[in-house]
Amino acid sequence: MTGSETVAIGDSGLAMNGATGQSKVSAIKRLYIKAATLDRFGMAMLRLGLVVVLVWIGGLTFVSYQADSIVPLAANSPFMSFLARVARGLGITVPQPTGGR
């Protein structure tokens, strides 16, 4: 640097070259910016993965083999049997469980 150029560090952490007006970002600041960008990208990928898994699981409930495999779980669940009794009391037809596995 020559005597006419000055370097001032402002509140933003950027070093300004007084002669040219160009800003220089420190290596640590660049690393933080990259990490923040990767963090946002990573969170977006996590959200996308969660949505894919939940849609996949929800979609499988409409496939016959998945629907048939959940019947024993629903038939032997105390909460589901309670709901079946309430539904029968309201006049809704609910099939009786056919036994276990």
C-alpha positions in Angstrom: 0.0 0.0 0.0 1.1 3.5 -0.7 0.8 6.4 1.6 -2.4 7.7 -0.2 -4.4 4.5 0.3 -6.1 4.0 3.6 -7.9 1.0 4.9 -10.9 1.4 7.1 -12.9 -1.4 8.7 -16.5 -0.5 9.1 -19.3 -2.1 11.2 -20.0 -4.7 8.6 -16.5 -6.2 9.0 -15.5 -5.3 5.4 -12.2 -3.6 4.8 -12.5 -0.7 2.4 -9.6 0.4 0.3 -9.8 4.2 0.4 -8.1 4.8 -3.0 -10.2 2.5 -5.1 -13.3 2.2 -3.0 -13.3 -1.6 -3.4 -14.2 -3.8 -0.4 -12.1 -6.7 0.7 -13.8 -9.5 2.7 -11.7 -11.3 5.2 -11.1 -15.1 4.8 -13.1 -15.8 8.0 -16.0 -13.7 6.8 -16.0 -15.6 3.4 -15.9 -18.9 5.4 -19.0 -17.8 7.4 -20.8 -16.8 4.3 -20.2 -20.2 2.7 -21.2 -22.0 5.8 -24.5 -20.0 6.0 -25.2 -20.9 2.4 -24.5 -24.6 2.9 -26.6 -24.5 6.1 -29.6 -23.1 4.2 -29.1 -25.7 1.4 -28.8 -28.5 4.0 -32.0 -27.5 5.7 -33.8 -27.3 2.4 -32.6 -30.9 1.6 -33.8 -32.1 5.0 -37.2 -30.6 4.5 -37.5 -32.1 1.0 -36.5 -35.5 2.3 -39.0 -35.4 5.1 -41.8 -34.4 2.6 -40.8 -37.3 0.3 -40.9 -39.9 3.1 -44.2 -38.6 4.5 -45.8 -38.6 1.0 -44.5 -42.1 0.4 -45.9 -43.4 3.6 -49.2 -41.7 3.1 -49.4 -43.0 -0.5 -48.8 -46.6 0.6 -51.9 -46.6 2.6 -53.9 -46.7 -0.6 -52.1 -49.8 -1.9 -53.9 -53.0 -1.1 -50.9 -54.9 0.4 -50.2 -52.1 2.8 -53.9 -51.7 3.7 -54.2 -55.4 4.4 -51.1 -55.4 6.6 -52.4 -52.7 8.9 -55.7 -54.4 9.7 -54.3 -56.5 12.5 -52.7 -53.5 14.1 -56.0 -51.6 14.0 -58.0 -54.6 15.1 -55.9 -55.1 18.2 -55.5 -51.5 19.2 -57.4 -50.3 22.3 -57.9 -46.9 20.8 -59.3 -48.2 17.5 -61.6 -50.6 19.3 -62.9 -47.7 21.3 -63.6 -45.8 18.1 -65.3 -48.8 16.6 -67.6 -49.0 19.6 -68.4 -45.3 19.4 -69.1 -45.6 15.6 -71.4 -48.6 16.1 -73.2 -46.6 18.8 -73.8 -43.9 16.2 -75.1 -46.4 13.7 -72.1 -46.5 11.5 -71.3 -50.0 10.1 -67.9 -51.1 11.3 -66.5 -54.6 10.3 -65.7 -56.9 13.1 -62.1 -58.0 13.5 -61.6 -61.5 12.2 -58.9 -62.5 14.7 -55.2 -62.1 15.0 -52.5 -63.1 12.6 
